[in-house]
Amino acid sequence: MEGRADGAPRLPPSVTPAIRASGLRHTYDGTKFALDDVSFSVEKGEVFGLLGRNGAGKSTLIKAMTTLIEPTEGRLEILGMDARRHGRRIRGITQVEE
């Protein structure tokens, strides 16, 4: 198995990650991107932290992961479910209310 950048082993492709983001972009005004080409994955059981300066897009990313907003571009999967198609189900699992 190929390792990750931090040296940890990567799970086999057959194991669905808890979170998979690929090329996420989001704009609120059509010109400035709060998220610009964000890509990462979090394996099941992995501890994950989200750090960044003010205005870096942390809250926007959390809103996208909890399906409170839909990214302008890119793909986002939570527990193997497409966030665009399965928002209600994801919100039920994550206990997020609109």
C-alpha positions, 0 to 999 in steps of 0.5 A: 500500500502506498503511504500518505504524505504524512507517512501513514499507510493509505487504506486500500481503494475498496475501503470508502473514506469517511470524507472525500473532497475533490476540486471543491470550489465555492463562491458567494459572489461569483468572483472571489472563491472562499474555496479554491480547488480543495482536495483531501480525504479522511479515512474512517477512524482517522483524527482530522483537524481543520486549521487556517487563518481568518477567511481561509474557508474553514466555515465554508468547507464545514457547511459544504461537508454538512450539506448546508451549502452546495459547492460551486464546483467539485465533488464531495462524498461523505461516507460514500454518499454524494453530497449533492444527491444525498444531502438530507441523508447526510444531514441526518447522520451528522445531526445538522439542521437547516 
